[in-house]
Amino acid sequence: MFEGLDLGNMGKMMEQMQEKAKELQEQAKNVEFTSKAGGGLVEVTANGAGEVIDLNIDDSLLEDKESLQILLISAMNDVNKMIEDNKKSQAMGMMGGMNPFGS
């Protein structure tokens, strides 16, 4: 069942994956994702690490608390989905270069 599996390289592969993951985390801080809601009345920008780095709210929403809350939630959920999709994409790309069964 495990004939082609090179267990001697598994430890080395795990180290490489951990290094690559750290590298990707650092790079993620330099990537920005922006989501707009309400036709641009609310705009949320976050980096790839999930930190909100900018928020813009149109003045017309400052007197409509309920709409503001709905649009903020929508924009934040959208930007979080973008970040998660990016992380999944990076993880798949990282795994693509690894071959646990040797060459």
ZAMARGU-4260 file (C-alpha; in steps of 0.2 Angstrom, whole numbers, plus 5000, padded with zeros to 4 digits):
<rodrens>
0) 5000/5000/5000 | 5014/5012/5004 | 5027/5005/4991 | 5031/5022/4983 | 5031/5032/4999
5) 5048/5039/5005 | 5046/5041/5024 | 5063/5048/5025 | 5058/5064/5015 | 5042/5066/5025
10) 5050/5076/5039 | 5059/5087/5027 | 5043/5090/5017 | 5034/5095/5033 | 5048/5108/5037
15) 5047/5115/5019 | 5028/5116/5021 | 5030/5125/5038 | 5043/5138/5031 | 5031/5141/5015
20) 5016/5144/5027 | 5026/5157/5037 | 5031/5165/5021 | 5013/5166/5015 | 5008/5173/5031
25) 5020/5187/5030 | 5016/5190/5011 | 4997/5191/5016 | 5000/5206/5026 | 5005/5215/5010
30) 4989/5210/5000 | 4973/5220/5001 | 4955/5216/4998 | 4941/5228/4997 | 4923/5226/4998
35) 4909/5238/4995 | 4891/5238/5000 | 4876/5249/4996 | 4883/5254/4980 | 4899/5260/4988
40) 4891/5269/5003 | 4902/5257/5014 | 4919/5251/5009 | 4930/5239/5020 | 4948/5236/5016
45) 4957/5222/5025 | 4974/5214/5022 | 4977/5195/5018 | 4980/5192/5037 | 4962/5197/5040
50) 4966/5214/5048 | 4954/5228/5044 | 4965/5242/5038 | 4953/5255/5031 | 4935/5259/5032
55) 4925/5272/5023 | 4907/5277/5027 | 4897/5289/5017 | 4890/5304/5027 | 4872/5300/5022
60) 4872/5284/5033 | 4877/5293/5049 | 4859/5296/5053 | 4853/5279/5048 | 4860/5267/5061
65) 4850/5252/5055 | 4856/5253/5036 | 4874/5257/5042 | 4874/5241/5052 | 4867/5230/5038
70) 4879/5237/5025 | 4894/5236/5037 | 4890/5218/5041 | 4888/5214/5022 | 4905/5222/5017
75) 4914/5214/5032 | 4907/5197/5027 | 4912/5199/5009 | 4930/5204/5013 | 4932/5190/5025
80) 4926/5178/5011 | 4939/5185/4999 | 4952/5183/5012 | 4947/5165/5015 | 4946/5161/4997
85) 4964/5168/4995 | 4970/5157/5009 | 4963/5141/5002 | 4970/5146/4985 | 4987/5148/4992
90) 4986/5132/5002 | 4981/5122/4986 | 4996/5130/4977 | 5008/5126/4991 | 5002/5108/4991
95) 5004/5107/4972 | 5023/5107/4973 | 5024/5093/4986 | 5025/5075/4981 | 5025/5063/4996
100) 5028/5048/4984 | 5045/5053/4978 | 5050/5058/4961
</rodrens>
